[in-house]
């Protein structure tokens, strides 16, 4: 399973670099999977729909992914840029959401 996820992350990385900025979603973090220094996946609730993301392997994110646990605890929103590959949502960036949007 990890190999498939890693392969999808690589494909997603290539697609993201070719496709431009990707799609975005804004919402609240409702789950973070992984350990204290690595995030394997995270789930964002946006407009009543839960979106589970796999971070792009080797990606450079605007915020450190372990910071997502703070967002989970505090209920602060994030904005996720992603591509979908074979039904898997691959996050290419995560930023603190603008609370004034």
C-alpha positions in Angstrom: 0.0 0.0 0.0 2.8 2.5 0.9 4.4 1.8 -2.5 1.2 2.6 -4.3 0.8 5.8 -2.3 4.4 6.7 -3.0 3.9 6.1 -6.7 0.8 8.1 -6.7 2.6 10.9 -4.9 5.3 11.0 -7.5 2.8 11.0 -10.3 0.9 13.7 -8.5 4.1 15.7 -8.2 4.7 15.5 -11.9 1.1 16.4 -12.7 1.1 19.3 -10.4 4.2 20.7 -12.0 2.6 20.4 -15.4 -0.9 21.5 -14.5 0.0 24.7 -12.7 -1.5 25.6 -9.4 -4.0 22.7 -9.0 -7.3 22.8 -7.2 -7.8 24.3 -3.7 -10.1 23.6 -0.8 -10.5 25.5 2.4 -11.6 23.9 5.6 -10.9 22.6 9.1 -8.5 19.8 9.9 -10.4 16.9 11.4 -7.7 14.2 11.4 -3.9 14.0 11.1 -2.2 10.6 10.6 1.5 10.0 11.2 3.9 10.6 14.0 5.2 13.9 15.6 7.6 14.7 12.7 5.9 13.2 9.7 2.3 13.4 8.4 1.2 10.5 6.3 -2.3 11.9 5.6 -4.7 14.5 6.8 -8.4 15.2 6.4 -10.0 18.5 5.9 -13.8 19.2 6.4 -15.0 21.7 3.8 -18.7 22.5 3.4 -19.7 19.3 5.0 -17.4 17.1 2.9 -14.4 15.3 4.3 -11.3 15.3 1.9 -8.4 13.1 2.9 -5.0 14.1 1.4 -1.7 12.4 1.0 1.2 15.0 1.1 3.2 15.1 -2.1 6.4 13.2 -1.5 9.4 15.5 -1.2 7.0 18.5 -1.5 7.8 22.0 -0.1 4.9 23.2 1.9 4.3 26.7 3.1 3.7 25.5 6.6 5.4 22.5 8.3 3.0 19.6 8.0 3.2 18.7 11.8 1.8 22.2 12.4 -1.5 20.7 11.1 -2.0 19.2 14.6 -2.2 22.7 16.0 -4.9 23.5 13.4 -6.7 20.3 14.5 -6.5 21.3 18.2 -7.4 25.0 17.7 -10.0 24.6 14.9 -8.1 27.0 12.6 -8.8 26.6 8.9 -6.2 25.7 6.2 -6.2 26.1 2.4 -4.9 23.0 0.6 -3.7 23.0 -3.0 -4.0 19.5 -4.6 -4.3 17.3 -7.6 -6.4 14.1 -7.9 -4.7 11.0 -9.2 -6.7 7.8 -9.5 -9.1 9.0 -6.8 -6.3 9.9 -4.4 -6.0 13.6 -3.4 -2.3 14.6 -3.3 -1.6 17.8 -1.5 1.1 20.0 -3.1 0.8 22.9 -0.6 -0.9 23.8 2.7 -1.3 27.3 4.0 -3.0 29.0 6.9 -6.4 30.1 5.5 -7.3 33.7 5.4 -9.9 34.2 8.1 -11.4 37.2 6.2 -12.4 35.2 3.1 
